[in-house]
Amino acid sequence: EPTDFESEVAQEIFNIGLSNETIKEDLRHLHIVGARDVALESGASCVLIFVPFPQLAEYRKIQKILVDELEKKFSKHVVIVAQRTMLKPTCGRSAKHAGPRPRSRT
């Protein structure tokens, strides 16, 4: 269940896609995992947008336009980061996911 802030960020990204023809097609296949408003030590705050790791490269292509538009809307810094999933040590590996379990995602 998305929070109110996540819904607001998702709606703004949708609105940017409608108003900006250059990134409209790119945004159609992308989605966000979550969003958070984070307070910084300096007293300011920023918006963290979590995206699936496989889509991060696609977000990087449109990052300049997307971040500029979101910063205008929220009047805060906006950062796009990838959300990765760590696999449990007991995770079974199927033919789709061949190889040993990765020990680190850093």
N, C-alpha and C positions, 0 to 999 in steps of 0.2 A: 504494500500500500504506500503510494508516494505521499510525502509530506506536502504541506501547502507551499513551502519554498521550492521544492523540486517541481511541483506543478507549475509554479510561476516561471521558473527557468525554462521548462519545457515549452510553455506557451510562447515565451519570448523568442526562443529558437525557431519555433514554427512560424511566428510572425516575421522574423528576419528572412526566412526562406520564402515567404510569400512576397515580401517587398523587394528582395534582391535577386534578380534573375541570374546573376553569375554563379551563385552557390545553391540555387533552388534544386537543381538536379542532384548535386552532391549530398545535400541534406536529406533527400528522400529516403535513402537507404541506411542512414545513420540513426542511432539512438543513444540515450544517456542511461547510465546505471543509477546515478544519484547526484545530488548537489548539496553543498553545505555552505553556510555563511560562517566564516572563520574570523575570529578576532585576532589581530596581530599585536605584538608587543608594543608597537608605537601608538596603539590606540585606534588605528584604522582597522578596517575589515576588508576581507576579500571573499570572492566567490570561487569555490572549488567545484569543478564539474568533473564527475567520474564517468569515463567512457569504457566500453569493453576493450581489452588490449588489442584484439585483432583489428579493431576499427581505428586505432590511434593514428596510423599512417594516413588514413583518409581524412581525419580531422586536421592533421598537420597541413594538408593542402589548402584548406579553407580557414585555417586558424586566424590569420591576420584580419580578415574581414569579419569573421564571427566574433572574435574577442573585442574588436573595436566597437562593434554595434552593441554588444552586451555591456561593455564598460560605459557607454553613453547612457544606456537604460538604467543600470543599477548604480552608477556613479561610484563604482568600486573597481579594484583590480579583479580580473578574471583569469583563472588558471585552469587549463584542461589537463587532467592526469588520467592515466590508465588504471583500471581496476583489474587486478590479477587474482587468480584463485590458486591457493596453495592446496596441493593434493595431500591427503592423509597418508601416513606410512602404510596403512592397511589397504590403500586403494588398489584395486585390481586393474590391470591394464588389458584392454581389449585389442583386437587387430587394428582398430581405427587409431588407437593411441599406442603405437609400438614403442618399445624401448623402456628403460628404467624410469622410475619416478624422479623428476627433477628435485634436487635437494634445496635449491635456492632459486629465487626469482629476482635477485638483485643484479 
